[in-house]
């Protein structure tokens, strides 16, 4: 087994099981804006940055200022509904503590804005585990582009080949593959048969039995 030197975590759907709440928040907002979009189609659009989602559904309709405002409003709704359920996936607290004590470097590489990343890290008191954070605001190209994870590796001063990525979505696994990194998949939102990438070393619904 490869001796990884760094763990890179996606956030939503990977560290916390919250994607259902993001989808519901977007479903409400998009339909209020006149999208006439189904819940299933909303789920398909829930990837990348908030601004990119708005541009996919409403090409060219909103200014940057309007997209910023809607992005914050969507996250405010999401946080209000998810806050009572905010907790790490089963087994993850032990994984963080165990590998942190062994000197494994850790980073978060997420398409979320810092407003949401802060909500999780500070809400759960786990910021101290992570030496680097790469958010939507830190990259020009969203997953499946490798920029997010390559920036994480650079900030940790670790070779991409020595990084293990934790992801829940096919586009995130593609980003890891494009960065030359192995990936462990959490099946919180997608089924195992939706993934065909060769860089996957394992699948699990949570971190209960995770061990390298």
BALOBA-1460 file (C-alpha; in Angstrom, 3 decimals):
// residues 212
<rec num="1" residu="x" x="0.000" y="0.000" z="0.000"/>
<rec num="2" residu="x" x="1.208" y="3.468" z="-0.908"/>
<rec num="3" residu="x" x="2.495" y="5.448" z="2.064"/>
<rec num="4" residu="x" x="0.589" y="8.687" z="1.626"/>
<rec num="5" residu="x" x="2.002" y="11.867" z="3.139"/>
<rec num="6" residu="x" x="-1.111" y="14.020" z="2.815"/>
<rec num="7" residu="x" x="-4.892" y="13.653" z="2.900"/>
<rec num="8" residu="x" x="-6.949" y="16.094" z="0.818"/>
<rec num="9" residu="x" x="-10.642" y="16.298" z="1.675"/>
<rec num="10" residu="x" x="-13.530" y="17.535" z="-0.355"/>
<rec num="11" residu="x" x="-16.054" y="18.969" z="2.114"/>
<rec num="12" residu="x" x="-19.738" y="18.665" z="1.250"/>
<rec num="13" residu="x" x="-20.868" y="15.069" z="0.921"/>
<rec num="14" residu="x" x="-17.396" y="13.850" z="1.898"/>
<rec num="15" residu="x" x="-16.778" y="15.076" z="5.435"/>
<rec num="16" residu="x" x="-20.422" y="15.808" z="6.202"/>
<rec num="17" residu="x" x="-23.554" y="14.270" z="4.690"/>
<rec num="18" residu="x" x="-25.245" y="17.501" z="3.659"/>
<rec num="19" residu="x" x="-25.780" y="17.420" z="-0.099"/>
<rec num="20" residu="x" x="-29.523" y="16.881" z="0.282"/>
<rec num="21" residu="x" x="-29.725" y="20.255" z="2.047"/>
<rec num="22" residu="x" x="-27.744" y="22.033" z="-0.701"/>
<rec num="23" residu="x" x="-30.002" y="20.536" z="-3.364"/>
<rec num="24" residu="x" x="-33.170" y="21.600" z="-1.530"/>
<rec num="25" residu="x" x="-31.884" y="25.147" z="-1.037"/>
<rec num="26" residu="x" x="-30.986" y="25.481" z="-4.714"/>
<rec num="27" residu="x" x="-34.293" y="23.905" z="-5.776"/>
<rec num="28" residu="x" x="-36.236" y="26.577" z="-3.886"/>
<rec num="29" residu="x" x="-34.125" y="29.489" z="-5.099"/>
<rec num="30" residu="x" x="-33.902" y="28.420" z="-8.753"/>
<rec num="31" residu="x" x="-37.637" y="27.889" z="-9.003"/>
<rec num="32" residu="x" x="-38.327" y="31.207" z="-7.274"/>
<rec num="33" residu="x" x="-36.228" y="32.732" z="-10.062"/>
<rec num="34" residu="x" x="-38.386" y="30.996" z="-12.689"/>
<rec num="35" residu="x" x="-36.213" y="28.037" z="-13.660"/>
<rec num="36" residu="x" x="-39.053" y="25.468" z="-13.501"/>
<rec num="37" residu="x" x="-36.426" y="22.871" z="-12.634"/>
<rec num="38" residu="x" x="-37.041" y="19.444" z="-11.087"/>
<rec num="39" residu="x" x="-35.376" y="18.188" z="-7.914"/>
<rec num="40" residu="x" x="-33.510" y="15.539" z="-9.933"/>
<rec num="41" residu="x" x="-32.225" y="18.102" z="-12.443"/>
<rec num="42" residu="x" x="-31.205" y="20.366" z="-9.545"/>
<rec num="43" residu="x" x="-29.158" y="17.489" z="-8.120"/>
<rec num="44" residu="x" x="-27.407" y="17.080" z="-11.494"/>
<rec num="45" residu="x" x="-26.487" y="20.785" z="-11.461"/>
<rec num="46" residu="x" x="-25.054" y="20.727" z="-7.917"/>
<rec num="47" residu="x" x="-21.362" y="20.779" z="-8.746"/>
<rec num="48" residu="x" x="-18.705" y="23.455" z="-9.071"/>
<rec num="49" residu="x" x="-19.024" y="27.005" z="-7.846"/>
<rec num="50" residu="x" x="-22.339" y="28.678" z="-7.021"/>
<rec num="51" residu="x" x="-21.765" y="31.276" z="-9.742"/>
<rec num="52" residu="x" x="-21.163" y="28.528" z="-12.306"/>
<rec num="53" residu="x" x="-24.411" y="26.790" z="-11.363"/>
<rec num="54" residu="x" x="-26.339" y="30.036" z="-11.799"/>
<rec num="55" residu="x" x="-24.686" y="30.618" z="-15.172"/>
<rec num="56" residu="x" x="-25.570" y="27.092" z="-16.333"/>
<rec num="57" residu="x" x="-29.230" y="27.490" z="-15.402"/>
<rec num="58" residu="x" x="-29.548" y="31.184" z="-16.354"/>
<rec num="59" residu="x" x="-26.840" y="31.898" z="-18.979"/>
<rec num="60" residu="x" x="-25.803" y="35.554" z="-18.868"/>
<rec num="61" residu="x" x="-28.811" y="36.677" z="-16.821"/>
<rec num="62" residu="x" x="-27.170" y="37.903" z="-13.610"/>
<rec num="63" residu="x" x="-24.402" y="40.349" z="-12.793"/>
<rec num="64" residu="x" x="-21.515" y="39.355" z="-10.539"/>
<rec num="65" residu="x" x="-23.038" y="41.383" z="-7.710"/>
<rec num="66" residu="x" x="-26.376" y="39.601" z="-8.122"/>
<rec num="67" residu="x" x="-24.684" y="36.185" z="-8.182"/>
<rec num="68" residu="x" x="-22.725" y="37.043" z="-5.035"/>
<rec num="69" residu="x" x="-25.939" y="38.029" z="-3.270"/>
<rec num="70" residu="x" x="-27.800" y="34.878" z="-4.349"/>
<rec num="71" residu="x" x="-24.858" y="32.691" z="-3.406"/>
<rec num="72" residu="x" x="-24.830" y="34.011" z="0.152"/>
<rec num="73" residu="x" x="-28.622" y="33.719" z="0.413"/>
<rec num="74" residu="x" x="-28.506" y="30.106" z="-0.753"/>
<rec num="75" residu="x" x="-25.815" y="29.278" z="1.828"/>
<rec num="76" residu="x" x="-27.756" y="31.093" z="4.548"/>
<rec num="77" residu="x" x="-30.803" y="28.922" z="3.833"/>
<rec num="78" residu="x" x="-28.668" y="25.775" z="3.695"/>
<rec num="79" residu="x" x="-26.924" y="26.545" z="6.991"/>
<rec num="80" residu="x" x="-30.174" y="27.351" z="8.771"/>
<rec num="81" residu="x" x="-31.660" y="23.971" z="7.810"/>
<rec num="82" residu="x" x="-28.519" y="21.867" z="8.211"/>
<rec num="83" residu="x" x="-27.165" y="23.366" z="11.469"/>
<rec num="84" residu="x" x="-29.133" y="21.000" z="13.766"/>
<rec num="85" residu="x" x="-27.655" y="18.053" z="11.848"/>
<rec num="86" residu="x" x="-24.063" y="19.318" z="11.582"/>
<rec num="87" residu="x" x="-21.711" y="16.435" z="12.338"/>
<rec num="88" residu="x" x="-18.845" y="14.625" z="10.656"/>
<rec num="89" residu="x" x="-19.445" y="11.315" z="8.919"/>
<rec num="90" residu="x" x="-19.174" y="8.359" z="11.268"/>
<rec num="91" residu="x" x="-15.553" y="7.475" z="11.991"/>
<rec num="92" residu="x" x="-14.089" y="10.697" z="10.604"/>
<rec num="93" residu="x" x="-13.285" y="12.292" z="13.992"/>
<rec num="94" residu="x" x="-11.149" y="9.250" z="14.829"/>
<rec num="95" residu="x" x="-9.523" y="9.241" z="11.374"/>
<rec num="96" residu="x" x="-8.583" y="12.915" z="11.663"/>
<rec num="97" residu="x" x="-7.095" y="12.480" z="15.118"/>
<rec num="98" residu="x" x="-5.252" y="9.238" z="14.323"/>
<rec num="99" residu="x" x="-3.560" y="10.367" z="11.110"/>
<rec num="100" residu="x" x="-2.909" y="13.876" z="12.400"/>
<rec num="101" residu="x" x="-1.003" y="12.318" z="15.303"/>
<rec num="102" residu="x" x="1.022" y="10.286" z="12.795"/>
<rec num="103" residu="x" x="2.133" y="13.424" z="10.962"/>
<rec num="104" residu="x" x="-0.090" y="13.120" z="7.896"/>
<rec num="105" residu="x" x="-0.637" y="16.595" z="6.432"/>
<rec num="106" residu="x" x="-4.251" y="17.551" z="5.730"/>
<rec num="107" residu="x" x="-6.026" y="20.063" z="3.528"/>
<rec num="108" residu="x" x="-9.517" y="20.865" z="2.335"/>
<rec num="109" residu="x" x="-10.124" y="21.322" z="-1.378"/>
<rec num="110" residu="x" x="-13.710" y="22.384" z="-1.961"/>
<rec num="111" residu="x" x="-15.880" y="24.244" z="-4.457"/>
<rec num="112" residu="x" x="-17.632" y="25.789" z="-1.442"/>
<rec num="113" residu="x" x="-17.141" y="29.432" z="-0.544"/>
<rec num="114" residu="x" x="-15.314" y="30.199" z="2.717"/>
<rec num="115" residu="x" x="-18.614" y="31.193" z="4.337"/>
<rec num="116" residu="x" x="-19.590" y="27.506" z="4.208"/>
<rec num="117" residu="x" x="-16.170" y="26.073" z="5.008"/>
<rec num="118" residu="x" x="-15.974" y="28.276" z="8.113"/>
<rec num="119" residu="x" x="-19.473" y="27.099" z="9.090"/>
<rec num="120" residu="x" x="-18.241" y="23.494" z="9.187"/>
<rec num="121" residu="x" x="-14.714" y="23.911" z="10.568"/>
<rec num="122" residu="x" x="-15.674" y="26.307" z="13.342"/>
<rec num="123" residu="x" x="-19.046" y="24.683" z="14.016"/>
<rec num="124" residu="x" x="-17.297" y="21.371" z="14.671"/>
<rec num="125" residu="x" x="-14.033" y="22.719" z="16.112"/>
<rec num="126" residu="x" x="-11.791" y="20.878" z="13.640"/>
<rec num="127" residu="x" x="-9.881" y="23.718" z="11.963"/>
<rec num="128" residu="x" x="-6.629" y="22.723" z="13.719"/>
<rec num="129" residu="x" x="-6.360" y="19.515" z="11.690"/>
<rec num="130" residu="x" x="-5.926" y="21.346" z="8.385"/>
<rec num="131" residu="x" x="-2.754" y="23.100" z="7.268"/>
<rec num="132" residu="x" x="-4.316" y="24.380" z="4.033"/>
<rec num="133" residu="x" x="-7.735" y="25.292" z="2.665"/>
<rec num="134" residu="x" x="-8.530" y="25.847" z="-1.013"/>
<rec num="135" residu="x" x="-12.038" y="27.231" z="-1.600"/>
<rec num="136" residu="x" x="-14.043" y="28.341" z="-4.624"/>
<rec num="137" residu="x" x="-12.473" y="31.779" z="-4.275"/>
<rec num="138" residu="x" x="-8.941" y="30.401" z="-4.633"/>
<rec num="139" residu="x" x="-9.199" y="28.774" z="-8.067"/>
<rec num="140" residu="x" x="-10.057" y="29.853" z="-11.566"/>
<rec num="141" residu="x" x="-11.070" y="26.378" z="-12.733"/>
<rec num="142" residu="x" x="-13.468" y="24.105" z="-10.871"/>
<rec num="143" residu="x" x="-13.314" y="20.316" z="-10.633"/>
<rec num="144" residu="x" x="-12.816" y="18.193" z="-12.746"/>
<rec num="145" residu="x" x="-9.919" y="20.559" z="-13.417"/>
<rec num="146" residu="x" x="-7.038" y="19.533" z="-11.111"/>
<rec num="147" residu="x" x="-6.325" y="23.102" z="-9.931"/>
<rec num="148" residu="x" x="-8.013" y="22.691" z="-6.527"/>
<rec num="149" residu="x" x="-6.050" y="19.611" z="-5.533"/>
<rec num="150" residu="x" x="-2.773" y="20.740" z="-7.086"/>
<rec num="151" residu="x" x="-3.013" y="23.937" z="-5.024"/>
<rec num="152" residu="x" x="-3.633" y="21.863" z="-1.893"/>
<rec num="153" residu="x" x="-0.527" y="19.768" z="-2.590"/>
<rec num="154" residu="x" x="1.564" y="22.880" z="-3.268"/>
<rec num="155" residu="x" x="0.431" y="24.537" z="-0.034"/>
<rec num="156" residu="x" x="1.307" y="21.371" z="1.884"/>
<rec num="157" residu="x" x="4.617" y="21.142" z="0.004"/>
<rec num="158" residu="x" x="3.787" y="17.556" z="-0.913"/>
<rec num="159" residu="x" x="4.122" y="15.759" z="-4.240"/>
<rec num="160" residu="x" x="0.733" y="15.062" z="-5.886"/>
<rec num="161" residu="x" x="1.575" y="11.359" z="-6.059"/>
<rec num="162" residu="x" x="1.903" y="11.307" z="-2.267"/>
<rec num="163" residu="x" x="-1.599" y="12.734" z="-1.718"/>
<rec num="164" residu="x" x="-4.784" y="10.750" z="-1.139"/>
<rec num="165" residu="x" x="-8.007" y="12.555" z="-2.015"/>
<rec num="166" residu="x" x="-11.352" y="11.885" z="-0.342"/>
<rec num="167" residu="x" x="-14.318" y="12.633" z="-2.603"/>
<rec num="168" residu="x" x="-18.012" y="11.890" z="-3.050"/>
<rec num="169" residu="x" x="-18.615" y="12.942" z="-6.674"/>
<rec num="170" residu="x" x="-17.400" y="11.672" z="-10.058"/>
<rec num="171" residu="x" x="-16.177" y="15.141" z="-11.102"/>
<rec num="172" residu="x" x="-14.138" y="15.335" z="-7.896"/>
<rec num="173" residu="x" x="-12.601" y="11.934" z="-8.560"/>
<rec num="174" residu="x" x="-11.755" y="13.147" z="-12.070"/>
<rec num="175" residu="x" x="-10.063" y="16.199" z="-10.534"/>
<rec num="176" residu="x" x="-7.937" y="13.916" z="-8.360"/>
<rec num="177" residu="x" x="-7.058" y="11.729" z="-11.357"/>
<rec num="178" residu="x" x="-6.157" y="14.788" z="-13.418"/>
<rec num="179" residu="x" x="-3.890" y="15.890" z="-10.569"/>
<rec num="180" residu="x" x="-2.150" y="12.481" z="-10.512"/>
<rec num="181" residu="x" x="-3.645" y="11.513" z="-7.147"/>
<rec num="182" residu="x" x="-5.335" y="8.406" z="-5.771"/>
<rec num="183" residu="x" x="-8.857" y="8.752" z="-4.419"/>
<rec num="184" residu="x" x="-11.082" y="7.181" z="-1.767"/>
<rec num="185" residu="x" x="-14.808" y="7.592" z="-2.453"/>
<rec num="186" residu="x" x="-17.584" y="8.225" z="0.063"/>
<rec num="187" residu="x" x="-20.892" y="6.977" z="-1.342"/>
<rec num="188" residu="x" x="-23.118" y="9.566" z="0.344"/>
<rec num="189" residu="x" x="-24.588" y="10.965" z="-2.879"/>
<rec num="190" residu="x" x="-23.543" y="8.644" z="-5.714"/>
<rec num="191" residu="x" x="-23.610" y="4.871" z="-6.050"/>
<rec num="192" residu="x" x="-20.435" y="2.871" z="-6.528"/>
<rec num="193" residu="x" x="-21.440" y="1.929" z="-10.081"/>
<rec num="194" residu="x" x="-21.401" y="5.618" z="-11.086"/>
<rec num="195" residu="x" x="-17.600" y="5.643" z="-10.769"/>
<rec num="196" residu="x" x="-15.300" y="4.088" z="-13.369"/>
<rec num="197" residu="x" x="-12.030" y="5.913" z="-12.671"/>
<rec num="198" residu="x" x="-8.831" y="3.920" z="-12.239"/>
<rec num="199" residu="x" x="-7.420" y="6.073" z="-9.413"/>
<rec num="200" residu="x" x="-9.974" y="4.872" z="-6.838"/>
<rec num="201" residu="x" x="-8.496" y="2.762" z="-4.008"/>
<rec num="202" residu="x" x="-11.746" y="2.122" z="-2.144"/>
<rec num="203" residu="x" x="-15.391" y="2.928" z="-1.458"/>
<rec num="204" residu="x" x="-17.339" y="3.337" z="1.791"/>
<rec num="205" residu="x" x="-20.488" y="5.007" z="3.100"/>
<rec num="206" residu="x" x="-18.488" y="6.558" z="5.953"/>
<rec num="207" residu="x" x="-15.090" y="6.373" z="7.708"/>
<rec num="208" residu="x" x="-15.983" y="3.707" z="10.290"/>
<rec num="209" residu="x" x="-13.648" y="1.039" z="8.939"/>
<rec num="210" residu="x" x="-11.159" y="3.252" z="7.096"/>
<rec num="211" residu="x" x="-7.580" y="2.063" z="7.520"/>
<rec num="212" residu="x" x="-4.442" y="2.236" z="5.395"/>
